[in-house]
Amino acid sequence: MTDGLMIAAPRSGSGKTTLTLGLLRAFRRRGAAVVGLKSGPDYIDPAFHAAASGAPAVNLDSWAMPPPLLMSLAAEAGAGRALALCEASMGLFDGVPAPAGRSGASADVAALLCLPILLALDVSGQAQSAAAVVKGCASYDGRLSIAGVVLNRVGSERHRSLAAQAIEALGVPVLGALPRSDAVALPERHLGLVQAGETEALEARLEAMADFVEAHVQIERIRALASPMRLSAPGSAAPALPPPGQRIALASDAAFSFIYPHLLSGWRRAGAEIATFSPLADAPPPADCDVCWLPGGYPELHAGRLAASRRFRDGLSRFAETRPVHGECGGYMALGVSLVDASGASHAMAGLLGVTTSFAKRRMTLGYREARLFADGPLGRAGAVLKGHEFHYATVVEAGGDAPFALVTDAYGAPPAPAGSRRGRVTGSFFHAIAQG
């Protein structure tokens, strides 16, 4: 049996990640078998959760994943773990228009798994008014229980006392108060946090977060808030996506790292093997693989090195002559003719698709997507529907003459439109697949 608790907030930027990572490491230091879960399509936070807890983390997405899959993935992550801490995304109730329970809001995940809520509440610029926010969160969705509050960005003992007394008068316990501090902030870049594998002195930062949290919150009282999660048997649901091949060549380095953990575990569980290689180390995809997958990441930060990686590019071209190659977001950019970096310099890419992308002409694109495939390929048969996500700042400056990869729409009913590129055995788009539709 695994107990669970969701760390949520009324809005983004309230301190959820600091509190979650600090708690994960603090519980681990105390000998607890703990695991991190991430609500929503964030592909960066799970690596931090894994580093903090010592256990593989997983994304849980109520819009893209049917409930049986979500419950099975949570069970798989929690197997052998006494405690699971699920970090919410954005505000607790923020989602998209969708049937009940499938909006993508963290509240849907909490309701499905029976997770009590620990509310991280930024009280900067307010005192007793914070109680009105807590009361609103507690009454807004009858499926949920706000089990406790941790105040964040507290300016003084008087400030803490005013906010805490007002909240506790509602019958909701305040279990800690984090002072204003930049000492435990993680470095960020344009798609969120700098990736865990690139964060300097990550272990020291995680230890500092645990020290900070332990000094200001009541750890054991927070542990007592968690309750048994509602789960199905681990592995009881079909993989979110069928394996694209029996032996998968997966690009994996600082330029290509945005691959959802649940996809890899599902592919392995289905019997597929995954062989990683590094384009930044000028390595080609392993010749004994039957499909190559280039995930998203930050090729725009490494465009010069990729352009100079002749063994990688030549090996990728040879691979594509006989076997499928697919690129998601950053991988799509690397498959194109060229990539324009932030300074305006153009760098030659693999040239397997006709697209030219630019990070100099930036525009944020963000949101859920549903894609219907135009042709058979590594992600499925023609007509297959996939649910996923886009998050990028790069733009397409030349589409080239390739056929489109899929017919794509958003979660708000926008007219479906052709997207991505397809040429021979090579496909790519900005779409990150999460699960079958």
Secondary structure, DSSP 8 states (H G I E B T S, - for coil): --EEEEEE-SSTTSSHHHHHHHHHHHHHHTT--EEEEEESS-SSHHHHHHHHHSS--EEE-TTTS-HHHHHHHHHHHHTT-SEEEEE--SSTT---S-STT-SS-HHHHHHHHT--EEEEEE-TT-STHHHHHHHHHHHH-TT--EEEEEEEEE--HHHHHHHHHHHHTTT--EEEEEE--STT---EETTEE--GGGSTTHHHHHHHHHHHHHHHB-HHHHHHH-EE-----TT-S--SS--S-SEEEEE-BTTB-B--HHHHHHHHHTT-EEEEE-GGGT----TT-SEEEE-BS-GGGSHHHHHH-HHHHHHHHHHHHHS-EEEETHHHHHHSSEEE-TTS-EEE---SS--EEESSS---EEEEEEEEESS-BTTBSTT-EEEEEEEE--EEEE--S-B-SEEEEETT----EEESEEETTEEEES-EEEEE-
